[in-house]
């Protein structure tokens, strides 16, 4: 597996923050985010179950441009296949 780092949360001061990567083989996004609280999980569960092998994370709105960049990278890589 080869992950391409797109960026970390620009407002981090410790380097341990939400982060976005693109898997260069599968062209999937890999996201590190904050754990959600029980109220948010309850809202998510209204849409259906969340399997044990999946997780819901929260990313700050200030990372929208970073996520767009990751989507663009993944899309361009997938088109090269």
Biopython code that builds the backbone (N, CA, C, O; Angstrom):
import numpy as np
from Bio.PDB.StructureBuilder import StructureBuilder

atoms = [
    (1, "UNK", "N", (0.841, -1.169, 0.000)),
    (1, "UNK", "CA", (0.000, 0.000, 0.000)),
    (1, "UNK", "C", (0.889, 1.237, 0.000)),
    (1, "UNK", "O", (1.925, 1.286, 0.664)),
    (2, "UNK", "N", (0.458, 2.222, -0.756)),
    (2, "UNK", "CA", (1.208, 3.469, -0.821)),
    (2, "UNK", "C", (0.247, 4.621, -0.583)),
    (2, "UNK", "O", (-0.606, 4.906, -1.424)),
    (3, "UNK", "N", (0.381, 5.285, 0.562)),
    (3, "UNK", "CA", (-0.487, 6.414, 0.879)),
    (3, "UNK", "C", (0.208, 7.723, 0.532)),
    (3, "UNK", "O", (1.377, 7.932, 0.857)),
    (4, "UNK", "N", (-0.526, 8.586, -0.124)),
    (4, "UNK", "CA", (-0.022, 9.932, -0.438)),
    (4, "UNK", "C", (-0.653, 10.900, 0.555)),
    (4, "UNK", "O", (-1.871, 11.074, 0.566)),
    (5, "UNK", "N", (0.159, 11.520, 1.377)),
    (5, "UNK", "CA", (-0.326, 12.506, 2.329)),
    (5, "UNK", "C", (-0.803, 13.736, 1.570)),
    (5, "UNK", "O", (-0.059, 14.315, 0.779)),
    (6, "UNK", "N", (-2.034, 14.126, 1.812)),
    (6, "UNK", "CA", (-2.552, 15.351, 1.204)),
    (6, "UNK", "C", (-2.311, 16.512, 2.157)),
    (6, "UNK", "O", (-1.689, 17.505, 1.780)),
    (7, "UNK", "N", (-2.799, 16.396, 3.395)),
    (7, "UNK", "CA", (-2.547, 17.458, 4.380)),
    (7, "UNK", "C", (-3.127, 17.092, 5.736)),
    (7, "UNK", "O", (-3.999, 16.233, 5.859)),
    (8, "UNK", "N", (-2.612, 17.774, 6.744)),
    (8, "UNK", "CA", (-3.162, 17.716, 8.096)),
    (8, "UNK", "C", (-4.002, 18.969, 8.317)),
    (8, "UNK", "O", (-3.903, 19.940, 7.566)),
    (9, "UNK", "N", (-4.820, 18.931, 9.348)),
    (9, "UNK", "CA", (-5.607, 20.099, 9.737)),
    (9, "UNK", "C", (-4.649, 21.287, 9.858)),
    (9, "UNK", "O", (-3.681, 21.220, 10.616)),
    (10, "UNK", "N", (-4.904, 22.365, 9.126)),
    (10, "UNK", "CA", (-3.971, 23.497, 9.142)),
    (10, "UNK", "C", (-3.887, 24.221, 10.487)),
    (10, "UNK", "O", (-2.961, 25.002, 10.707)),
    (11, "UNK", "N", (-4.817, 23.978, 11.366)),
    (11, "UNK", "CA", (-4.803, 24.668, 12.659)),
    (11, "UNK", "C", (-4.215, 23.819, 13.777)),
    (11, "UNK", "O", (-4.361, 24.158, 14.952)),
    (12, "UNK", "N", (-3.557, 22.727, 13.429)),
    (12, "UNK", "CA", (-2.974, 21.880, 14.459)),
    (12, "UNK", "C", (-1.756, 22.556, 15.069)),
    (12, "UNK", "O", (-1.026, 23.289, 14.401)),
    (13, "UNK", "N", (-1.555, 22.291, 16.355)),
    (13, "UNK", "CA", (-0.339, 22.789, 16.983)),
    (13, "UNK", "C", (0.506, 21.642, 17.516)),
    (13, "UNK", "O", (1.619, 21.851, 17.998)),
    (14, "UNK", "N", (-0.031, 20.428, 17.426)),
    (14, "UNK", "CA", (0.698, 19.269, 17.947)),
    (14, "UNK", "C", (1.059, 18.262, 16.860)),
    (14, "UNK", "O", (1.839, 17.342, 17.107)),
    (15, "UNK", "N", (0.507, 18.422, 15.667)),
    (15, "UNK", "CA", (0.769, 17.463, 14.601)),
    (15, "UNK", "C", (-0.073, 16.213, 14.695)),
    (15, "UNK", "O", (-0.007, 15.353, 13.818)),
    (16, "UNK", "N", (-0.860, 16.101, 15.741)),
    (16, "UNK", "CA", (-1.740, 14.941, 15.910)),
    (16, "UNK", "C", (-3.165, 15.402, 15.661)),
    (16, "UNK", "O", (-3.931, 15.628, 16.598)),
    (17, "UNK", "N", (-3.505, 15.538, 14.407)),
    (17, "UNK", "CA", (-4.770, 16.163, 14.069)),
    (17, "UNK", "C", (-5.439, 15.416, 12.928)),
    (17, "UNK", "O", (-4.853, 14.492, 12.363)),
    (18, "UNK", "N", (-6.656, 15.805, 12.585)),
    (18, "UNK", "CA", (-7.277, 15.200, 11.406)),
    (18, "UNK", "C", (-6.348, 15.305, 10.197)),
    (18, "UNK", "O", (-5.697, 16.325, 9.970)),
    (19, "UNK", "N", (-6.310, 14.228, 9.442)),
    (19, "UNK", "CA", (-5.383, 14.112, 8.316)),
    (19, "UNK", "C", (-6.092, 13.431, 7.160)),
    (19, "UNK", "O", (-6.985, 12.610, 7.371)),
    (20, "UNK", "N", (-5.696, 13.768, 5.930)),
    (20, "UNK", "CA", (-6.271, 13.167, 4.728)),
    (20, "UNK", "C", (-5.147, 12.608, 3.867)),
    (20, "UNK", "O", (-4.152, 13.284, 3.607)),
    (21, "UNK", "N", (-5.319, 11.360, 3.427)),
    (21, "UNK", "CA", (-4.402, 10.696, 2.495)),
    (21, "UNK", "C", (-5.207, 10.159, 1.314)),
    (21, "UNK", "O", (-6.432, 10.056, 1.384)),
    (22, "UNK", "N", (-4.516, 9.821, 0.237)),
    (22, "UNK", "CA", (-5.097, 9.075, -0.877)),
    (22, "UNK", "C", (-4.279, 7.802, -1.034)),
    (22, "UNK", "O", (-3.051, 7.847, -1.102)),
    (23, "UNK", "N", (-4.968, 6.670, -1.092)),
    (23, "UNK", "CA", (-4.309, 5.394, -1.371)),
    (23, "UNK", "C", (-4.016, 5.373, -2.862)),
    (23, "UNK", "O", (-4.940, 5.382, -3.676)),
    (24, "UNK", "N", (-2.758, 5.345, -3.223)),
    (24, "UNK", "CA", (-2.377, 5.464, -4.636)),
    (24, "UNK", "C", (-2.647, 4.199, -5.439)),
    (24, "UNK", "O", (-2.590, 4.229, -6.669)),
    (25, "UNK", "N", (-2.937, 3.101, -4.776)),
    (25, "UNK", "CA", (-3.282, 1.867, -5.503)),
    (25, "UNK", "C", (-4.781, 1.754, -5.738)),
    (25, "UNK", "O", (-5.213, 1.405, -6.837)),
    (26, "UNK", "N", (-5.579, 2.046, -4.713)),
    (26, "UNK", "CA", (-7.029, 1.882, -4.822)),
    (26, "UNK", "C", (-7.749, 3.182, -5.150)),
    (26, "UNK", "O", (-8.923, 3.167, -5.517)),
    (27, "UNK", "N", (-7.049, 4.306, -5.019)),
    (27, "UNK", "CA", (-7.603, 5.642, -5.259)),
    (27, "UNK", "C", (-8.696, 6.001, -4.251)),
    (27, "UNK", "O", (-9.583, 6.801, -4.550)),
    (28, "UNK", "N", (-8.631, 5.420, -3.086)),
    (28, "UNK", "CA", (-9.583, 5.699, -2.018)),
    (28, "UNK", "C", (-9.012, 6.754, -1.079)),
    (28, "UNK", "O", (-7.797, 6.901, -0.952)),
    (29, "UNK", "N", (-9.907, 7.481, -0.426)),
    (29, "UNK", "CA", (-9.491, 8.445, 0.583)),
    (29, "UNK", "C", (-9.309, 7.716, 1.904)),
    (29, "UNK", "O", (-10.081, 6.817, 2.238)),
    (30, "UNK", "N", (-8.298, 8.100, 2.645)),
    (30, "UNK", "CA", (-8.054, 7.591, 3.994)),
    (30, "UNK", "C", (-8.094, 8.817, 4.908)),
    (30, "UNK", "O", (-7.341, 9.772, 4.719)),
    (31, "UNK", "N", (-8.984, 8.773, 5.898)),
    (31, "UNK", "CA", (-9.234, 9.935, 6.739)),
    (31, "UNK", "C", (-8.967, 9.627, 8.204)),
    (31, "UNK", "O", (-9.391, 8.594, 8.720)),
    (32, "UNK", "N", (-8.271, 10.520, 8.857)),
    (32, "UNK", "CA", (-8.123, 10.485, 10.308)),
    (32, "UNK", "C", (-8.921, 11.667, 10.824)),
    (32, "UNK", "O", (-8.733, 12.797, 10.375)),
    (33, "UNK", "N", (-9.813, 11.402, 11.770)),
    (33, "UNK", "CA", (-10.630, 12.482, 12.293)),
    (33, "UNK", "C", (-10.898, 12.306, 13.771)),
    (33, "UNK", "O", (-10.403, 11.378, 14.411)),
    (34, "UNK", "N", (-11.692, 13.219, 14.295)),
    (34, "UNK", "CA", (-12.039, 13.149, 15.708)),
    (34, "UNK", "C", (-13.124, 12.116, 15.918)),
    (34, "UNK", "O", (-14.010, 11.961, 15.078)),
    (35, "UNK", "N", (-13.061, 11.409, 17.030)),
    (35, "UNK", "CA", (-14.135, 10.498, 17.401)),
    (35, "UNK", "C", (-15.402, 11.318, 17.623)),
    (35, "UNK", "O", (-15.356, 12.438, 18.131)),
    (36, "UNK", "N", (-16.528, 10.737, 17.234)),
    (36, "UNK", "CA", (-17.787, 11.447, 17.419)),
    (36, "UNK", "C", (-18.375, 11.130, 18.790)),
    (36, "UNK", "O", (-18.048, 10.114, 19.404)),
    (37, "UNK", "N", (-19.248, 12.020, 19.257)),
    (37, "UNK", "CA", (-19.892, 11.810, 20.550)),
    (37, "UNK", "C", (-21.147, 10.946, 20.382)),
    (37, "UNK", "O", (-21.556, 10.638, 19.262)),
    (38, "UNK", "N", (-21.741, 10.565, 21.498)),
    (38, "UNK", "CA", (-22.898, 9.668, 21.482)),
    (38, "UNK", "C", (-24.092, 10.279, 20.741)),
    (38, "UNK", "O", (-24.812, 9.567, 20.041)),
    (39, "UNK", "N", (-24.307, 11.579, 20.887)),
    (39, "UNK", "CA", (-25.432, 12.229, 20.217)),
    (39, "UNK", "C", (-25.256, 12.196, 18.695)),
    (39, "UNK", "O", (-26.213, 11.950, 17.960)),
    (40, "UNK", "N", (-24.039, 12.443, 18.234)),
    (40, "UNK", "CA", (-23.770, 12.388, 16.796)),
    (40, "UNK", "C", (-23.934, 10.962, 16.284)),
    (40, "UNK", "O", (-24.499, 10.748, 15.212)),
    (41, "UNK", "N", (-23.442, 9.986, 17.046)),
    (41, "UNK", "CA", (-23.597, 8.584, 16.647)),
    (41, "UNK", "C", (-25.074, 8.220, 16.544)),
    (41, "UNK", "O", (-25.478, 7.532, 15.607)),
    (42, "UNK", "N", (-25.872, 8.673, 17.489)),
    (42, "UNK", "CA", (-27.309, 8.387, 17.443)),
    (42, "UNK", "C", (-27.942, 8.945, 16.169)),
    (42, "UNK", "O", (-28.779, 8.292, 15.547)),
    (43, "UNK", "N", (-27.536, 10.152, 15.788)),
    (43, "UNK", "CA", (-28.039, 10.743, 14.542)),
    (43, "UNK", "C", (-27.611, 9.916, 13.327)),
    (43, "UNK", "O", (-28.407, 9.684, 12.417)),
    (44, "UNK", "N", (-26.368, 9.479, 13.319)),
    (44, "UNK", "CA", (-25.862, 8.673, 12.206)),
    (44, "UNK", "C", (-26.614, 7.351, 12.102)),
    (44, "UNK", "O", (-26.912, 6.885, 11.002)),
    (45, "UNK", "N", (-26.917, 6.758, 13.232)),
    (45, "UNK", "CA", (-27.591, 5.460, 13.247)),
    (45, "UNK", "C", (-29.022, 5.537, 12.727)),
    (45, "UNK", "O", (-29.612, 4.506, 12.403)),
    (46, "UNK", "N", (-29.588, 6.730, 12.640)),
    (46, "UNK", "CA", (-30.921, 6.874, 12.058)),
    (46, "UNK", "C", (-30.929, 6.468, 10.588)),
    (46, "UNK", "O", (-31.971, 6.088, 10.054)),
    (47, "UNK", "N", (-29.769, 6.548, 9.933)),
    (47, "UNK", "CA", (-29.655, 6.170, 8.521)),
    (47, "UNK", "C", (-29.445, 4.669, 8.351)),
    (47, "UNK", "O", (-29.566, 4.152, 7.240)),
    (48, "UNK", "N", (-29.132, 3.966, 9.431)),
    (48, "UNK", "CA", (-28.898, 2.523, 9.369)),
    (48, "UNK", "C", (-27.737, 2.132, 10.258)),
    (48, "UNK", "O", (-27.071, 2.982, 10.849)),
    (49, "UNK", "N", (-27.506, 0.836, 10.344)),
    (49, "UNK", "CA", (-26.439, 0.345, 11.216)),
    (49, "UNK", "C", (-25.070, 0.733, 10.673)),
    (49, "UNK", "O", (-24.900, 0.955, 9.474)),
    (50, "UNK", "N", (-24.114, 0.810, 11.564)),
    (50, "UNK", "CA", (-22.719, 1.033, 11.196)),
    (50, "UNK", "C", (-21.978, -0.234, 11.606)),
    (50, "UNK", "O", (-21.817, -0.498, 12.798)),
    (51, "UNK", "N", (-21.528, -1.020, 10.632)),
    (51, "UNK", "CA", (-20.865, -2.284, 10.962)),
    (51, "UNK", "C", (-19.631, -2.078, 11.834)),
    (51, "UNK", "O", (-19.022, -1.009, 11.820)),
    (52, "UNK", "N", (-19.273, -3.099, 12.585)),
    (52, "UNK", "CA", (-18.110, -3.027, 13.474)),
    (52, "UNK", "C", (-16.816, -2.714, 12.732)),
    (52, "UNK", "O", (-15.879, -2.178, 13.323)),
    (53, "UNK", "N", (-16.755, -3.042, 11.443)),
    (53, "UNK", "CA", (-15.529, -2.820, 10.680)),
    (53, "UNK", "C", (-15.499, -1.430, 10.032)),
    (53, "UNK", "O", (-14.594, -1.136, 9.251)),
    (54, "UNK", "N", (-16.480, -0.574, 10.349)),
    (54, "UNK", "CA", (-16.512, 0.794, 9.846)),
    (54, "UNK", "C", (-16.516, 1.773, 11.015)),
    (54, "UNK", "O", (-16.823, 1.398, 12.147)),
    (55, "UNK", "N", (-16.173, 3.036, 10.734)),
    (55, "UNK", "CA", (-16.160, 4.070, 11.760)),
    (55, "UNK", "C", (-16.670, 5.378, 11.166)),
    (55, "UNK", "O", (-16.554, 5.617, 9.964)),
    (56, "UNK", "N", (-17.223, 6.203, 12.008)),
    (56, "UNK", "CA", (-17.635, 7.542, 11.622)),
    (56, "UNK", "C", (-16.693, 8.503, 12.332)),
    (56, "UNK", "O", (-16.508, 8.417, 13.546)),
    (57, "UNK", "N", (-16.103, 9.412, 11.578)),
    (57, "UNK", "CA", (-15.210, 10.420, 12.167)),
    (57, "UNK", "C", (-15.681, 11.801, 11.746)),
    (57, "UNK", "O", (-16.426, 11.957, 10.779)),
    (58, "UNK", "N", (-15.236, 12.785, 12.483)),
    (58, "UNK", "CA", (-15.593, 14.175, 12.186)),
    (58, "UNK", "C", (-14.327, 14.923, 11.748)),
    (58, "UNK", "O", (-13.266, 14.800, 12.360)),
    (59, "UNK", "N", (-14.476, 15.701, 10.668)),
    (59, "UNK", "CA", (-13.391, 16.557, 10.189)),
    (59, "UNK", "C", (-13.880, 17.998, 10.235)),
    (59, "UNK", "O", (-15.051, 18.256, 9.957)),
    (60, "UNK", "N", (-13.007, 18.942, 10.581)),
    (60, "UNK", "CA", (-13.438, 20.336, 10.662)),
    (60, "UNK", "C", (-13.696, 20.928, 9.274)),
    (60, "UNK", "O", (-13.069, 20.538, 8.289)),
    (61, "UNK", "N", (-14.630, 21.875, 9.220)),
    (61, "UNK", "CA", (-14.984, 22.531, 7.962)),
    (61, "UNK", "C", (-13.777, 23.191, 7.305)),
    (61, "UNK", "O", (-13.727, 23.315, 6.082)),
    (62, "UNK", "N", (-12.808, 23.611, 8.106)),
    (62, "UNK", "CA", (-11.631, 24.267, 7.517)),
    (62, "UNK", "C", (-10.817, 23.318, 6.638)),
    (62, "UNK", "O", (-9.903, 23.752, 5.937)),
    (63, "UNK", "N", (-11.147, 22.022, 6.674)),
    (63, "UNK", "CA", (-10.439, 21.044, 5.843)),
    (63, "UNK", "C", (-11.151, 20.753, 4.527)),
    (63, "UNK", "O", (-10.728, 19.867, 3.785)),
    (64, "UNK", "N", (-12.216, 21.477, 4.227)),
    (64, "UNK", "CA", (-12.970, 21.216, 2.998)),
    (64, "UNK", "C", (-12.064, 21.284, 1.773)),
    (64, "UNK", "O", (-12.136, 20.406, 0.913)),
    (65, "UNK", "N", (-11.220, 22.296, 1.674)),
    (65, "UNK", "CA", (-10.328, 22.419, 0.514)),
    (65, "UNK", "C", (-9.361, 21.236, 0.444)),
    (65, "UNK", "O", (-9.038, 20.761, -0.645)),
    (66, "UNK", "N", (-8.907, 20.769, 1.589)),
    (66, "UNK", "CA", (-8.007, 19.611, 1.634)),
    (66, "UNK", "C", (-8.720, 18.367, 1.114)),
    (66, "UNK", "O", (-8.142, 17.587, 0.358)),
    (67, "UNK", "N", (-9.965, 18.184, 1.514)),
    (67, "UNK", "CA", (-10.740, 17.031, 1.056)),
    (67, "UNK", "C", (-10.992, 17.127, -0.441)),
    (67, "UNK", "O", (-10.938, 16.120, -1.148)),
    (68, "UNK", "N", (-11.269, 18.340, -0.928)),
    (68, "UNK", "CA", (-11.438, 18.523, -2.380)),
    (68, "UNK", "C", (-10.157, 18.146, -3.126)),
    (68, "UNK", "O", (-10.201, 17.482, -4.162)),
    (69, "UNK", "N", (-9.028, 18.575, -2.589)),
    (69, "UNK", "CA", (-7.748, 18.241, -3.225)),
    (69, "UNK", "C", (-7.556, 16.729, -3.261)),
    (69, "UNK", "O", (-7.127, 16.178, -4.274)),
    (70, "UNK", "N", (-7.873, 16.063, -2.162)),
    (70, "UNK", "CA", (-7.736, 14.607, -2.119)),
    (70, "UNK", "C", (-8.662, 13.938, -3.136)),
    (70, "UNK", "O", (-8.270, 12.977, -3.798)),
    (71, "UNK", "N", (-9.877, 14.442, -3.258)),
    (71, "UNK", "CA", (-10.805, 13.892, -4.249)),
    (71, "UNK", "C", (-10.260, 14.078, -5.661)),
    (71, "UNK", "O", (-10.345, 13.168, -6.485)),
    (72, "UNK", "N", (-9.704, 15.246, -5.940)),
    (72, "UNK", "CA", (-9.118, 15.508, -7.264)),
    (72, "UNK", "C", (-7.954, 14.568, -7.548)),
    (72, "UNK", "O", (-7.848, 14.025, -8.648)),
    (73, "UNK", "N", (-7.081, 14.374, -6.565)),
    (73, "UNK", "CA", (-5.942, 13.468, -6.732)),
    (73, "UNK", "C", (-6.436, 12.049, -7.000)),
    (73, "UNK", "O", (-5.960, 11.386, -7.922)),
    (74, "UNK", "N", (-7.381, 11.590, -6.202)),
    (74, "UNK", "CA", (-7.904, 10.233, -6.369)),
    (74, "UNK", "C", (-8.566, 10.061, -7.728)),
    (74, "UNK", "O", (-8.388, 9.037, -8.388)),
    (75, "UNK", "N", (-9.323, 11.058, -8.141)),
    (75, "UNK", "CA", (-10.014, 10.977, -9.422)),
    (75, "UNK", "C", (-9.017, 10.949, -10.582)),
    (75, "UNK", "O", (-9.173, 10.154, -11.509)),
    (76, "UNK", "N", (-7.999, 11.805, -10.539)),
    (76, "UNK", "CA", (-6.993, 11.824, -11.608)),
    (76, "UNK", "C", (-6.262, 10.476, -11.681)),
    (76, "UNK", "O", (-6.038, 9.947, -12.770)),
    (77, "UNK", "N", (-5.892, 9.926, -10.522)),
    (77, "UNK", "CA", (-5.183, 8.641, -10.485)),
    (77, "UNK", "C", (-6.063, 7.532, -11.062)),
    (77, "UNK", "O", (-5.586, 6.690, -11.824)),
    (78, "UNK", "N", (-7.334, 7.535, -10.702)),
    (78, "UNK", "CA", (-8.252, 6.497, -11.183)),
    (78, "UNK", "C", (-8.416, 6.579, -12.706)),
    (78, "UNK", "O", (-8.556, 5.552, -13.372)),
    (79, "UNK", "N", (-8.400, 7.779, -13.246)),
    (79, "UNK", "CA", (-8.557, 7.954, -14.691)),
    (79, "UNK", "C", (-7.340, 7.462, -15.461)),
    (79, "UNK", "O", (-7.444, 7.153, -16.648)),
    (80, "UNK", "N", (-6.189, 7.386, -14.803)),
    (80, "UNK", "CA", (-4.971, 6.909, -15.461)),
    (80, "UNK", "C", (-4.963, 5.395, -15.618)),
    (80, "UNK", "O", (-4.156, 4.856, -16.374)),
    (81, "UNK", "N", (-5.825, 4.728, -14.935)),
    (81, "UNK", "CA", (-5.877, 3.250, -14.991)),
    (81, "UNK", "C", (-6.314, 2.759, -16.315)),
    (81, "UNK", "O", (-6.410, 1.550, -16.524)),
]
sb = StructureBuilder()
sb.init_structure("model")
sb.init_model(0)
sb.init_chain("A")
sb.init_seg("    ")
for serial, (resi, resn, name, xyz) in enumerate(atoms, 1):
    if name == "N":
        sb.init_residue(resn, " ", resi, " ")
    sb.init_atom(name, np.array(xyz, "f"), 0.0, 1.0, " ", f" {name:<3s}", serial, name[0])
structure = sb.get_structure()
